[in-house]
Amino acid sequence: MTMAITRAQFDATCAALPAATHVVQWGGASVWKVGGKIFAICSSWGEGADDAIAFKCSDLSYRILTDLPGVVPAPYLARASWVQVRAGAPLAADDIRAHLAEAHRLVAAKLTRAKRAELGL
């Protein structure tokens, strides 16, 4: 089973979002931030595992998404309404892209007014 989007497509989607920055950390995870705050991660979460995508979502989206097969509370981040989408989850590429854009929006909205202005958001 594979993801609906590749890591390269994940990175391209996140890179297109306003003021998004990218770092590789935690053993090769592709980590995307806005204003220094993480909104999405693509990583293989375990030895030999397929890539999985984790992102911030609203409380309602969290409840809906975690009812889907292949979508689980994100390790270490679930308490902040993060989900992890694994290979084989029934989400189309466009759905994942929309969730990534919403994750960016949610995290950017929590930045200070001054920080949002500095970033042009």
Biopython code that builds the backbone (N, CA, C, O; Angstrom):
import numpy as np
from Bio.PDB.StructureBuilder import StructureBuilder

atoms = [
    (1, "MET", "N", (0.845, -1.186, 0.000)),
    (1, "MET", "CA", (0.000, 0.000, 0.000)),
    (1, "MET", "C", (0.889, 1.248, 0.000)),
    (1, "MET", "O", (1.956, 1.267, 0.614)),
    (2, "THR", "N", (0.439, 2.258, -0.681)),
    (2, "THR", "CA", (1.194, 3.502, -0.736)),
    (2, "THR", "C", (0.312, 4.658, -0.286)),
    (2, "THR", "O", (-0.905, 4.530, -0.152)),
    (3, "MET", "N", (0.967, 5.788, -0.058)),
    (3, "MET", "CA", (0.250, 7.015, 0.291)),
    (3, "MET", "C", (-0.384, 7.598, -0.959)),
    (3, "MET", "O", (0.061, 7.333, -2.075)),
    (4, "ALA", "N", (-1.424, 8.394, -0.762)),
    (4, "ALA", "CA", (-2.079, 9.062, -1.892)),
    (4, "ALA", "C", (-1.150, 10.108, -2.509)),
    (4, "ALA", "O", (-1.273, 10.429, -3.691)),
    (5, "ILE", "N", (-0.213, 10.643, -1.703)),
    (5, "ILE", "CA", (0.777, 11.565, -2.243)),
    (5, "ILE", "C", (2.167, 11.111, -1.793)),
    (5, "ILE", "O", (2.326, 10.526, -0.722)),
    (6, "THR", "N", (3.145, 11.386, -2.612)),
    (6, "THR", "CA", (4.520, 11.039, -2.281)),
    (6, "THR", "C", (5.116, 12.092, -1.357)),
    (6, "THR", "O", (4.525, 13.151, -1.149)),
    (7, "ARG", "N", (6.278, 11.799, -0.808)),
    (7, "ARG", "CA", (6.957, 12.789, 0.024)),
    (7, "ARG", "C", (7.289, 14.034, -0.798)),
    (7, "ARG", "O", (7.180, 15.152, -0.294)),
    (8, "ALA", "N", (7.691, 13.854, -2.049)),
    (8, "ALA", "CA", (7.995, 15.000, -2.910)),
    (8, "ALA", "C", (6.748, 15.860, -3.131)),
    (8, "ALA", "O", (6.832, 17.088, -3.121)),
    (9, "GLN", "N", (5.598, 15.221, -3.329)),
    (9, "GLN", "CA", (4.348, 15.971, -3.493)),
    (9, "GLN", "C", (3.939, 16.648, -2.190)),
    (9, "GLN", "O", (3.435, 17.772, -2.202)),
    (10, "PHE", "N", (4.153, 15.970, -1.076)),
    (10, "PHE", "CA", (3.900, 16.558, 0.240)),
    (10, "PHE", "C", (4.745, 17.823, 0.408)),
    (10, "PHE", "O", (4.235, 18.876, 0.790)),
    (11, "ASP", "N", (6.047, 17.702, 0.114)),
    (11, "ASP", "CA", (6.945, 18.856, 0.255)),
    (11, "ASP", "C", (6.538, 19.990, -0.671)),
    (11, "ASP", "O", (6.564, 21.152, -0.266)),
    (12, "ALA", "N", (6.161, 19.678, -1.909)),
    (12, "ALA", "CA", (5.753, 20.717, -2.860)),
    (12, "ALA", "C", (4.477, 21.416, -2.397)),
    (12, "ALA", "O", (4.349, 22.632, -2.532)),
    (13, "THR", "N", (3.540, 20.651, -1.852)),
    (13, "THR", "CA", (2.292, 21.230, -1.346)),
    (13, "THR", "C", (2.579, 22.191, -0.201)),
    (13, "THR", "O", (2.074, 23.314, -0.187)),
    (14, "CYS", "N", (3.387, 21.752, 0.758)),
    (14, "CYS", "CA", (3.709, 22.591, 1.912)),
    (14, "CYS", "C", (4.539, 23.811, 1.504)),
    (14, "CYS", "O", (4.345, 24.903, 2.038)),
    (15, "ALA", "N", (5.460, 23.625, 0.560)),
    (15, "ALA", "CA", (6.313, 24.729, 0.113)),
    (15, "ALA", "C", (5.504, 25.846, -0.530)),
    (15, "ALA", "O", (5.913, 27.006, -0.496)),
    (16, "ALA", "N", (4.364, 25.508, -1.115)),
    (16, "ALA", "CA", (3.526, 26.498, -1.786)),
    (16, "ALA", "C", (2.698, 27.343, -0.812)),
    (16, "ALA", "O", (2.085, 28.328, -1.220)),
    (17, "LEU", "N", (2.676, 26.971, 0.459)),
    (17, "LEU", "CA", (1.888, 27.707, 1.451)),
    (17, "LEU", "C", (2.660, 28.946, 1.924)),
    (17, "LEU", "O", (3.886, 28.907, 2.020)),
    (18, "PRO", "N", (1.959, 30.035, 2.218)),
    (18, "PRO", "CA", (2.631, 31.293, 2.583)),
    (18, "PRO", "C", (3.517, 31.161, 3.825)),
    (18, "PRO", "O", (3.096, 30.623, 4.849)),
    (19, "ALA", "N", (4.736, 31.657, 3.714)),
    (19, "ALA", "CA", (5.696, 31.740, 4.829)),
    (19, "ALA", "C", (6.058, 30.380, 5.429)),
    (19, "ALA", "O", (6.520, 30.311, 6.568)),
    (20, "ALA", "N", (5.853, 29.307, 4.678)),
    (20, "ALA", "CA", (6.195, 27.965, 5.171)),
    (20, "ALA", "C", (7.701, 27.751, 5.063)),
    (20, "ALA", "O", (8.327, 28.131, 4.074)),
    (21, "THR", "N", (8.270, 27.138, 6.094)),
    (21, "THR", "CA", (9.693, 26.816, 6.093)),
    (21, "THR", "C", (9.865, 25.323, 6.316)),
    (21, "THR", "O", (9.006, 24.665, 6.903)),
    (22, "HIS", "N", (10.983, 24.800, 5.841)),
    (22, "HIS", "CA", (11.221, 23.361, 5.857)),
    (22, "HIS", "C", (12.528, 23.039, 6.563)),
    (22, "HIS", "O", (13.539, 23.712, 6.363)),
    (23, "VAL", "N", (12.494, 22.011, 7.382)),
    (23, "VAL", "CA", (13.707, 21.462, 7.982)),
    (23, "VAL", "C", (13.602, 19.939, 7.928)),
    (23, "VAL", "O", (12.510, 19.372, 7.897)),
    (24, "VAL", "N", (14.749, 19.306, 7.918)),
    (24, "VAL", "CA", (14.798, 17.847, 8.029)),
    (24, "VAL", "C", (15.366, 17.559, 9.409)),
    (24, "VAL", "O", (16.480, 17.974, 9.730)),
    (25, "GLN", "N", (14.609, 16.860, 10.210)),
    (25, "GLN", "CA", (15.053, 16.550, 11.573)),
    (25, "GLN", "C", (14.481, 15.217, 12.008)),
    (25, "GLN", "O", (13.732, 14.586, 11.262)),
    (26, "TRP", "N", (14.823, 14.790, 13.195)),
    (26, "TRP", "CA", (14.326, 13.548, 13.772)),
    (26, "TRP", "C", (14.566, 12.356, 12.843)),
    (26, "TRP", "O", (13.640, 11.604, 12.538)),
    (27, "GLY", "N", (15.785, 12.191, 12.405)),
    (27, "GLY", "CA", (16.136, 11.032, 11.598)),
    (27, "GLY", "C", (15.568, 11.048, 10.190)),
    (27, "GLY", "O", (15.203, 10.000, 9.657)),
    (28, "GLY", "N", (15.490, 12.213, 9.588)),
    (28, "GLY", "CA", (15.068, 12.301, 8.196)),
    (28, "GLY", "C", (13.629, 12.703, 7.969)),
    (28, "GLY", "O", (13.138, 12.617, 6.843)),
    (29, "ALA", "N", (12.940, 13.139, 9.009)),
    (29, "ALA", "CA", (11.563, 13.602, 8.831)),
    (29, "ALA", "C", (11.549, 14.936, 8.092)),
    (29, "ALA", "O", (12.394, 15.798, 8.333)),
    (30, "SER", "N", (10.597, 15.094, 7.204)),
    (30, "SER", "CA", (10.381, 16.344, 6.487)),
    (30, "SER", "C", (9.386, 17.151, 7.325)),
    (30, "SER", "O", (8.202, 16.819, 7.388)),
    (31, "VAL", "N", (9.879, 18.208, 7.963)),
    (31, "VAL", "CA", (9.091, 18.976, 8.929)),
    (31, "VAL", "C", (8.812, 20.366, 8.362)),
    (31, "VAL", "O", (9.733, 21.079, 7.964)),
    (32, "TRP", "N", (7.537, 20.743, 8.329)),
    (32, "TRP", "CA", (7.123, 22.037, 7.795)),
    (32, "TRP", "C", (6.570, 22.908, 8.910)),
    (32, "TRP", "O", (5.789, 22.463, 9.750)),
    (33, "LYS", "N", (7.001, 24.170, 8.889)),
    (33, "LYS", "CA", (6.635, 25.112, 9.942)),
    (33, "LYS", "C", (6.136, 26.413, 9.336)),
    (33, "LYS", "O", (6.435, 26.738, 8.187)),
    (34, "VAL", "N", (5.372, 27.149, 10.131)),
    (34, "VAL", "CA", (5.009, 28.521, 9.814)),
    (34, "VAL", "C", (5.239, 29.316, 11.094)),
    (34, "VAL", "O", (4.712, 28.971, 12.151)),
    (35, "GLY", "N", (6.024, 30.373, 10.992)),
    (35, "GLY", "CA", (6.346, 31.167, 12.179)),
    (35, "GLY", "C", (7.067, 30.374, 13.242)),
    (35, "GLY", "O", (6.953, 30.684, 14.428)),
    (36, "GLY", "N", (7.809, 29.354, 12.840)),
    (36, "GLY", "CA", (8.554, 28.532, 13.788)),
    (36, "GLY", "C", (7.739, 27.432, 14.445)),
    (36, "GLY", "O", (8.264, 26.677, 15.262)),
    (37, "LYS", "N", (6.471, 27.333, 14.100)),
    (37, "LYS", "CA", (5.579, 26.314, 14.682)),
    (37, "LYS", "C", (5.267, 25.242, 13.633)),
    (37, "LYS", "O", (4.939, 25.562, 12.491)),
    (38, "ILE", "N", (5.371, 23.991, 14.022)),
    (38, "ILE", "CA", (5.162, 22.877, 13.103)),
    (38, "ILE", "C", (3.679, 22.734, 12.748)),
    (38, "ILE", "O", (2.805, 22.798, 13.613)),
    (39, "PHE", "N", (3.420, 22.538, 11.438)),
    (39, "PHE", "CA", (2.048, 22.248, 11.020)),
    (39, "PHE", "C", (1.918, 20.905, 10.304)),
    (39, "PHE", "O", (0.809, 20.382, 10.188)),
    (40, "ALA", "N", (3.034, 20.329, 9.816)),
    (40, "ALA", "CA", (2.952, 19.039, 9.121)),
    (40, "ALA", "C", (4.311, 18.334, 9.131)),
    (40, "ALA", "O", (5.364, 18.970, 9.121)),
    (41, "ILE", "N", (4.251, 17.003, 9.149)),
    (41, "ILE", "CA", (5.464, 16.176, 9.165)),
    (41, "ILE", "C", (5.234, 14.981, 8.241)),
    (41, "ILE", "O", (4.164, 14.373, 8.247)),
    (42, "CYS", "N", (6.248, 14.658, 7.451)),
    (42, "CYS", "CA", (6.224, 13.416, 6.667)),
    (42, "CYS", "C", (7.454, 12.618, 7.077)),
    (42, "CYS", "O", (8.582, 13.104, 6.993)),
    (43, "SER", "N", (7.224, 11.407, 7.515)),
    (43, "SER", "CA", (8.323, 10.594, 8.013)),
    (43, "SER", "C", (7.957, 9.126, 7.951)),
    (43, "SER", "O", (6.781, 8.762, 7.936)),
    (44, "SER", "N", (8.975, 8.297, 7.914)),
    (44, "SER", "CA", (8.733, 6.870, 8.127)),
    (44, "SER", "C", (8.839, 6.691, 9.641)),
    (44, "SER", "O", (9.908, 6.890, 10.219)),
    (45, "TRP", "N", (7.764, 6.325, 10.262)),
    (45, "TRP", "CA", (7.657, 6.275, 11.724)),
    (45, "TRP", "C", (8.012, 4.886, 12.220)),
    (45, "TRP", "O", (7.185, 4.185, 12.804)),
    (46, "GLY", "N", (9.248, 4.504, 11.980)),
    (46, "GLY", "CA", (9.705, 3.203, 12.439)),
    (46, "GLY", "C", (10.590, 2.552, 11.394)),
    (46, "GLY", "O", (10.496, 2.856, 10.205)),
    (47, "GLU", "N", (11.424, 1.680, 11.835)),
    (47, "GLU", "CA", (12.377, 0.985, 10.964)),
    (47, "GLU", "C", (11.657, 0.268, 9.829)),
    (47, "GLU", "O", (10.810, -0.591, 10.073)),
    (48, "GLY", "N", (11.990, 0.617, 8.593)),
    (48, "GLY", "CA", (11.422, -0.030, 7.429)),
    (48, "GLY", "C", (9.970, 0.313, 7.136)),
    (48, "GLY", "O", (9.366, -0.277, 6.240)),
    (49, "ALA", "N", (9.410, 1.244, 7.865)),
    (49, "ALA", "CA", (8.004, 1.610, 7.671)),
    (49, "ALA", "C", (7.845, 2.533, 6.464)),
    (49, "ALA", "O", (8.776, 3.243, 6.081)),
    (50, "ASP", "N", (6.657, 2.511, 5.875)),
    (50, "ASP", "CA", (6.332, 3.448, 4.804)),
    (50, "ASP", "C", (6.215, 4.852, 5.390)),
    (50, "ASP", "O", (6.015, 5.028, 6.592)),
    (51, "ASP", "N", (6.345, 5.851, 4.509)),
    (51, "ASP", "CA", (6.122, 7.221, 4.957)),
    (51, "ASP", "C", (4.688, 7.384, 5.440)),
    (51, "ASP", "O", (3.766, 6.757, 4.918)),
    (52, "ALA", "N", (4.521, 8.226, 6.433)),
    (52, "ALA", "CA", (3.211, 8.618, 6.929)),
    (52, "ALA", "C", (3.233, 10.134, 7.073)),
    (52, "ALA", "O", (4.290, 10.732, 7.271)),
    (53, "ILE", "N", (2.072, 10.743, 6.974)),
    (53, "ILE", "CA", (1.958, 12.199, 7.078)),
    (53, "ILE", "C", (1.173, 12.523, 8.340)),
    (53, "ILE", "O", (0.104, 11.963, 8.585)),
    (54, "ALA", "N", (1.716, 13.429, 9.129)),
    (54, "ALA", "CA", (1.022, 13.895, 10.329)),
    (54, "ALA", "C", (0.773, 15.387, 10.176)),
    (54, "ALA", "O", (1.609, 16.117, 9.645)),
    (55, "PHE", "N", (-0.387, 15.829, 10.647)),
    (55, "PHE", "CA", (-0.706, 17.254, 10.567)),
    (55, "PHE", "C", (-1.698, 17.653, 11.643)),
    (55, "PHE", "O", (-2.440, 16.830, 12.179)),
    (56, "LYS", "N", (-1.684, 18.950, 11.942)),
    (56, "LYS", "CA", (-2.616, 19.559, 12.889)),
    (56, "LYS", "C", (-3.985, 19.638, 12.230)),
    (56, "LYS", "O", (-4.082, 19.884, 11.028)),
    (57, "CYS", "N", (-5.041, 19.432, 13.007)),
    (57, "CYS", "CA", (-6.387, 19.608, 12.468)),
    (57, "CYS", "C", (-7.315, 20.123, 13.570)),
    (57, "CYS", "O", (-6.954, 20.154, 14.746)),
    (58, "SER", "N", (-8.502, 20.519, 13.165)),
    (58, "SER", "CA", (-9.489, 20.982, 14.144)),
    (58, "SER", "C", (-9.948, 19.792, 14.984)),
    (58, "SER", "O", (-9.737, 18.640, 14.606)),
    (59, "ASP", "N", (-10.570, 20.076, 16.112)),
    (59, "ASP", "CA", (-11.076, 19.008, 16.967)),
    (59, "ASP", "C", (-12.098, 18.147, 16.219)),
    (59, "ASP", "O", (-12.092, 16.923, 16.348)),
    (60, "LEU", "N", (-12.976, 18.788, 15.437)),
    (60, "LEU", "CA", (-13.983, 18.046, 14.683)),
    (60, "LEU", "C", (-13.322, 17.165, 13.625)),
    (60, "LEU", "O", (-13.664, 15.989, 13.502)),
    (61, "SER", "N", (-12.392, 17.714, 12.870)),
    (61, "SER", "CA", (-11.683, 16.920, 11.855)),
    (61, "SER", "C", (-10.939, 15.757, 12.501)),
    (61, "SER", "O", (-10.896, 14.657, 11.950)),
    (62, "TYR", "N", (-10.359, 16.004, 13.660)),
    (62, "TYR", "CA", (-9.649, 14.944, 14.378)),
    (62, "TYR", "C", (-10.587, 13.768, 14.653)),
    (62, "TYR", "O", (-10.236, 12.613, 14.411)),
    (63, "ARG", "N", (-11.782, 14.073, 15.160)),
    (63, "ARG", "CA", (-12.744, 13.006, 15.483)),
    (63, "ARG", "C", (-13.202, 12.269, 14.223)),
    (63, "ARG", "O", (-13.354, 11.047, 14.236)),
    (64, "ILE", "N", (-13.418, 13.008, 13.144)),
    (64, "ILE", "CA", (-13.873, 12.384, 11.893)),
    (64, "ILE", "C", (-12.751, 11.562, 11.271)),
    (64, "ILE", "O", (-12.958, 10.407, 10.900)),
    (65, "LEU", "N", (-11.575, 12.147, 11.157)),
    (65, "LEU", "CA", (-10.466, 11.469, 10.472)),
    (65, "LEU", "C", (-10.015, 10.206, 11.203)),
    (65, "LEU", "O", (-9.711, 9.197, 10.568)),
    (66, "THR", "N", (-9.970, 10.257, 12.536)),
    (66, "THR", "CA", (-9.490, 9.085, 13.273)),
    (66, "THR", "C", (-10.483, 7.924, 13.242)),
    (66, "THR", "O", (-10.163, 6.833, 13.714)),
    (67, "ASP", "N", (-11.675, 8.137, 12.699)),
    (67, "ASP", "CA", (-12.615, 7.034, 12.486)),
    (67, "ASP", "C", (-12.320, 6.294, 11.180)),
    (67, "ASP", "O", (-12.860, 5.212, 10.948)),
    (68, "LEU", "N", (-11.476, 6.862, 10.335)),
    (68, "LEU", "CA", (-11.139, 6.239, 9.059)),
    (68, "LEU", "C", (-10.026, 5.198, 9.242)),
    (68, "LEU", "O", (-9.136, 5.386, 10.071)),
    (69, "PRO", "N", (-10.073, 4.107, 8.477)),
    (69, "PRO", "CA", (-8.962, 3.154, 8.543)),
    (69, "PRO", "C", (-7.688, 3.804, 8.013)),
    (69, "PRO", "O", (-7.716, 4.521, 7.012)),
    (70, "GLY", "N", (-6.581, 3.549, 8.685)),
    (70, "GLY", "CA", (-5.303, 4.107, 8.251)),
    (70, "GLY", "C", (-5.031, 5.517, 8.719)),
    (70, "GLY", "O", (-3.995, 6.091, 8.385)),
    (71, "VAL", "N", (-5.948, 6.089, 9.492)),
    (71, "VAL", "CA", (-5.734, 7.417, 10.086)),
    (71, "VAL", "C", (-5.811, 7.234, 11.596)),
    (71, "VAL", "O", (-6.824, 6.776, 12.126)),
    (72, "VAL", "N", (-4.732, 7.596, 12.280)),
    (72, "VAL", "CA", (-4.641, 7.361, 13.721)),
    (72, "VAL", "C", (-4.222, 8.651, 14.428)),
    (72, "VAL", "O", (-3.694, 9.566, 13.797)),
    (73, "PRO", "N", (-4.459, 8.719, 15.737)),
    (73, "PRO", "CA", (-3.907, 9.850, 16.482)),
    (73, "PRO", "C", (-2.387, 9.871, 16.289)),
    (73, "PRO", "O", (-1.730, 8.836, 16.409)),
    (74, "ALA", "N", (-1.837, 11.033, 15.994)),
    (74, "ALA", "CA", (-0.396, 11.125, 15.719)),
    (74, "ALA", "C", (0.407, 10.869, 16.988)),
    (74, "ALA", "O", (0.104, 11.427, 18.043)),
    (75, "PRO", "N", (1.435, 10.021, 16.887)),
    (75, "PRO", "CA", (2.284, 9.772, 18.056)),
    (75, "PRO", "C", (2.846, 11.080, 18.608)),
    (75, "PRO", "O", (3.343, 11.918, 17.855)),
    (76, "TYR", "N", (2.764, 11.244, 19.909)),
    (76, "TYR", "CA", (3.294, 12.392, 20.649)),
    (76, "TYR", "C", (2.516, 13.692, 20.435)),
    (76, "TYR", "O", (2.705, 14.642, 21.196)),
    (77, "LEU", "N", (1.654, 13.762, 19.431)),
    (77, "LEU", "CA", (0.998, 15.024, 19.096)),
    (77, "LEU", "C", (-0.527, 14.958, 19.154)),
    (77, "LEU", "O", (-1.196, 15.969, 18.940)),
    (78, "ALA", "N", (-1.072, 13.807, 19.434)),
    (78, "ALA", "CA", (-2.526, 13.630, 19.401)),
    (78, "ALA", "C", (-3.245, 14.563, 20.373)),
    (78, "ALA", "O", (-4.346, 15.026, 20.078)),
    (79, "ARG", "N", (-2.651, 14.841, 21.506)),
    (79, "ARG", "CA", (-3.314, 15.705, 22.495)),
    (79, "ARG", "C", (-3.553, 17.103, 21.962)),
    (79, "ARG", "O", (-4.384, 17.839, 22.495)),
    (80, "ALA", "N", (-2.824, 17.481, 20.907)),
    (80, "ALA", "CA", (-2.990, 18.799, 20.278)),
    (80, "ALA", "C", (-3.780, 18.677, 18.964)),
    (80, "ALA", "O", (-3.663, 19.529, 18.083)),
    (81, "SER", "N", (-4.580, 17.614, 18.843)),
    (81, "SER", "CA", (-5.419, 17.366, 17.659)),
    (81, "SER", "C", (-4.608, 17.200, 16.382)),
    (81, "SER", "O", (-4.870, 17.852, 15.371)),
    (82, "TRP", "N", (-3.627, 16.320, 16.447)),
    (82, "TRP", "CA", (-2.853, 15.935, 15.266)),
    (82, "TRP", "C", (-3.231, 14.517, 14.891)),
    (82, "TRP", "O", (-3.448, 13.670, 15.758)),
    (83, "VAL", "N", (-3.309, 14.261, 13.584)),
    (83, "VAL", "CA", (-3.545, 12.910, 13.084)),
    (83, "VAL", "C", (-2.353, 12.465, 12.251)),
    (83, "VAL", "O", (-1.565, 13.279, 11.768)),
    (84, "GLN", "N", (-2.247, 11.164, 12.097)),
    (84, "GLN", "CA", (-1.234, 10.579, 11.222)),
    (84, "GLN", "C", (-1.966, 9.765, 10.160)),
    (84, "GLN", "O", (-2.766, 8.884, 10.476)),
    (85, "VAL", "N", (-1.679, 10.073, 8.904)),
    (85, "VAL", "CA", (-2.276, 9.367, 7.772)),
    (85, "VAL", "C", (-1.245, 8.374, 7.267)),
    (85, "VAL", "O", (-0.148, 8.749, 6.854)),
    (86, "ARG", "N", (-1.611, 7.114, 7.306)),
    (86, "ARG", "CA", (-0.703, 6.045, 6.891)),
    (86, "ARG", "C", (-1.057, 5.535, 5.505)),
    (86, "ARG", "O", (-2.128, 5.827, 4.975)),
    (87, "ALA", "N", (-0.145, 4.771, 4.931)),
    (87, "ALA", "CA", (-0.375, 4.180, 3.618)),
    (87, "ALA", "C", (-1.683, 3.396, 3.624)),
    (87, "ALA", "O", (-1.985, 2.674, 4.575)),
    (88, "GLY", "N", (-2.446, 3.546, 2.562)),
    (88, "GLY", "CA", (-3.706, 2.826, 2.438)),
    (88, "GLY", "C", (-4.912, 3.541, 3.014)),
    (88, "GLY", "O", (-6.035, 3.060, 2.867)),
    (89, "ALA", "N", (-4.709, 4.683, 3.669)),
    (89, "ALA", "CA", (-5.847, 5.442, 4.202)),
    (89, "ALA", "C", (-6.715, 5.909, 3.028)),
    (89, "ALA", "O", (-6.193, 6.231, 1.961)),
    (90, "PRO", "N", (-8.038, 5.945, 3.225)),
    (90, "PRO", "CA", (-8.942, 6.285, 2.118)),
    (90, "PRO", "C", (-9.065, 7.788, 1.877)),
    (90, "PRO", "O", (-10.175, 8.310, 1.766)),
    (91, "LEU", "N", (-7.944, 8.476, 1.797)),
    (91, "LEU", "CA", (-7.943, 9.911, 1.519)),
    (91, "LEU", "C", (-7.259, 10.143, 0.173)),
    (91, "LEU", "O", (-6.145, 9.669, -0.052)),
    (92, "ALA", "N", (-7.922, 10.868, -0.711)),
    (92, "ALA", "CA", (-7.349, 11.205, -2.014)),
    (92, "ALA", "C", (-6.270, 12.270, -1.828)),
    (92, "ALA", "O", (-6.225, 12.961, -0.810)),
    (93, "ALA", "N", (-5.417, 12.384, -2.818)),
    (93, "ALA", "CA", (-4.339, 13.374, -2.771)),
    (93, "ALA", "C", (-4.885, 14.784, -2.536)),
    (93, "ALA", "O", (-4.324, 15.538, -1.741)),
    (94, "ASP", "N", (-5.970, 15.143, -3.218)),
    (94, "ASP", "CA", (-6.538, 16.488, -3.037)),
    (94, "ASP", "C", (-7.049, 16.693, -1.617)),
    (94, "ASP", "O", (-6.958, 17.796, -1.078)),
    (95, "ASP", "N", (-7.589, 15.637, -1.005)),
    (95, "ASP", "CA", (-8.045, 15.737, 0.389)),
    (95, "ASP", "C", (-6.860, 15.997, 1.314)),
    (95, "ASP", "O", (-6.936, 16.842, 2.206)),
    (96, "ILE", "N", (-5.774, 15.275, 1.102)),
    (96, "ILE", "CA", (-4.586, 15.473, 1.937)),
    (96, "ILE", "C", (-4.048, 16.881, 1.750)),
    (96, "ILE", "O", (-3.685, 17.539, 2.725)),
    (97, "ARG", "N", (-3.991, 17.354, 0.511)),
    (97, "ARG", "CA", (-3.522, 18.725, 0.253)),
    (97, "ARG", "C", (-4.401, 19.746, 0.976)),
    (97, "ARG", "O", (-3.891, 20.712, 1.543)),
    (98, "ALA", "N", (-5.711, 19.537, 0.959)),
    (98, "ALA", "CA", (-6.630, 20.453, 1.646)),
    (98, "ALA", "C", (-6.392, 20.425, 3.157)),
    (98, "ALA", "O", (-6.431, 21.468, 3.809)),
    (99, "HIS", "N", (-6.149, 19.255, 3.707)),
    (99, "HIS", "CA", (-5.870, 19.151, 5.144)),
    (99, "HIS", "C", (-4.540, 19.827, 5.499)),
    (99, "HIS", "O", (-4.420, 20.435, 6.563)),
    (100, "LEU", "N", (-3.553, 19.725, 4.621)),
    (100, "LEU", "CA", (-2.267, 20.396, 4.868)),
    (100, "LEU", "C", (-2.445, 21.912, 4.857)),
    (100, "LEU", "O", (-1.866, 22.606, 5.693)),
    (101, "ALA", "N", (-3.235, 22.431, 3.924)),
    (101, "ALA", "CA", (-3.499, 23.868, 3.876)),
    (101, "ALA", "C", (-4.242, 24.325, 5.128)),
    (101, "ALA", "O", (-3.969, 25.398, 5.665)),
    (102, "GLU", "N", (-5.176, 23.505, 5.584)),
    (102, "GLU", "CA", (-5.922, 23.844, 6.810)),
    (102, "GLU", "C", (-5.010, 23.775, 8.030)),
    (102, "GLU", "O", (-5.127, 24.603, 8.933)),
    (103, "ALA", "N", (-4.109, 22.804, 8.070)),
    (103, "ALA", "CA", (-3.150, 22.718, 9.181)),
    (103, "ALA", "C", (-2.296, 23.987, 9.235)),
    (103, "ALA", "O", (-2.058, 24.544, 10.306)),
    (104, "HIS", "N", (-1.849, 24.423, 8.085)),
    (104, "HIS", "CA", (-1.064, 25.667, 7.993)),
    (104, "HIS", "C", (-1.884, 26.840, 8.523)),
    (104, "HIS", "O", (-1.385, 27.645, 9.309)),
    (105, "ARG", "N", (-3.140, 26.936, 8.092)),
    (105, "ARG", "CA", (-4.008, 28.030, 8.519)),
    (105, "ARG", "C", (-4.232, 28.012, 10.031)),
    (105, "ARG", "O", (-4.168, 29.053, 10.685)),
    (106, "LEU", "N", (-4.493, 26.827, 10.582)),
    (106, "LEU", "CA", (-4.735, 26.713, 12.024)),
    (106, "LEU", "C", (-3.522, 27.142, 12.837)),
    (106, "LEU", "O", (-3.655, 27.860, 13.828)),
    (107, "VAL", "N", (-2.348, 26.703, 12.419)),
    (107, "VAL", "CA", (-1.132, 27.044, 13.162)),
    (107, "VAL", "C", (-0.805, 28.521, 12.990)),
    (107, "VAL", "O", (-0.436, 29.185, 13.960)),
    (108, "ALA", "N", (-0.931, 29.046, 11.779)),
    (108, "ALA", "CA", (-0.653, 30.468, 11.535)),
    (108, "ALA", "C", (-1.597, 31.357, 12.347)),
    (108, "ALA", "O", (-1.193, 32.414, 12.831)),
    (109, "ALA", "N", (-2.841, 30.932, 12.495)),
    (109, "ALA", "CA", (-3.831, 31.717, 13.241)),
    (109, "ALA", "C", (-3.464, 31.846, 14.715)),
    (109, "ALA", "O", (-3.898, 32.791, 15.374)),
    (110, "LYS", "N", (-2.679, 30.921, 15.240)),
    (110, "LYS", "CA", (-2.272, 30.961, 16.650)),
    (110, "LYS", "C", (-1.026, 31.836, 16.879)),
    (110, "LYS", "O", (-0.659, 32.102, 18.024)),
    (111, "LEU", "N", (-0.387, 32.276, 15.803)),
    (111, "LEU", "CA", (0.778, 33.152, 15.957)),
    (111, "LEU", "C", (0.318, 34.523, 16.434)),
    (111, "LEU", "O", (-0.845, 34.893, 16.273)),
    (112, "THR", "N", (1.233, 35.258, 17.014)),
    (112, "THR", "CA", (0.876, 36.598, 17.462)),
    (112, "THR", "C", (0.558, 37.478, 16.254)),
    (112, "THR", "O", (0.994, 37.198, 15.137)),
    (113, "ARG", "N", (-0.192, 38.522, 16.488)),
    (113, "ARG", "CA", (-0.524, 39.464, 15.416)),
    (113, "ARG", "C", (0.750, 40.025, 14.801)),
    (113, "ARG", "O", (0.844, 40.173, 13.583)),
    (114, "ALA", "N", (1.725, 40.335, 15.639)),
    (114, "ALA", "CA", (2.986, 40.894, 15.152)),
    (114, "ALA", "C", (3.718, 39.881, 14.273)),
    (114, "ALA", "O", (4.260, 40.244, 13.229)),
    (115, "LYS", "N", (3.736, 38.619, 14.687)),
    (115, "LYS", "CA", (4.424, 37.585, 13.919)),
    (115, "LYS", "C", (3.722, 37.370, 12.579)),
    (115, "LYS", "O", (4.380, 37.224, 11.548)),
    (116, "ARG", "N", (2.383, 37.349, 12.590)),
    (116, "ARG", "CA", (1.643, 37.190, 11.333)),
    (116, "ARG", "C", (1.941, 38.351, 10.390)),
    (116, "ARG", "O", (2.115, 38.148, 9.189)),
    (117, "ALA", "N", (2.001, 39.563, 10.929)),
    (117, "ALA", "CA", (2.306, 40.739, 10.101)),
    (117, "ALA", "C", (3.722, 40.640, 9.543)),
    (117, "ALA", "O", (3.949, 40.948, 8.373)),
    (118, "GLU", "N", (4.668, 40.217, 10.363)),
    (118, "GLU", "CA", (6.059, 40.063, 9.931)),
    (118, "GLU", "C", (6.162, 39.063, 8.777)),
    (118, "GLU", "O", (6.968, 39.238, 7.863)),
    (119, "LEU", "N", (5.343, 38.020, 8.830)),
    (119, "LEU", "CA", (5.372, 36.975, 7.810)),
    (119, "LEU", "C", (4.470, 37.284, 6.615)),
    (119, "LEU", "O", (4.452, 36.540, 5.634)),
    (120, "GLY", "N", (3.723, 38.389, 6.703)),
    (120, "GLY", "CA", (2.815, 38.756, 5.635)),
    (120, "GLY", "C", (1.558, 37.894, 5.573)),
    (120, "GLY", "O", (0.992, 37.667, 4.504)),
    (121, "LEU", "N", (1.144, 37.431, 6.719)),
    (121, "LEU", "CA", (-0.040, 36.550, 6.782)),
    (121, "LEU", "C", (-1.283, 37.317, 7.236)),
    (121, "LEU", "O", (-2.363, 36.735, 7.343)),
]
sb = StructureBuilder()
sb.init_structure("model")
sb.init_model(0)
sb.init_chain("A")
sb.init_seg("    ")
for serial, (resi, resn, name, xyz) in enumerate(atoms, 1):
    if name == "N":
        sb.init_residue(resn, " ", resi, " ")
    sb.init_atom(name, np.array(xyz, "f"), 0.0, 1.0, " ", f" {name:<3s}", serial, name[0])
structure = sb.get_structure()
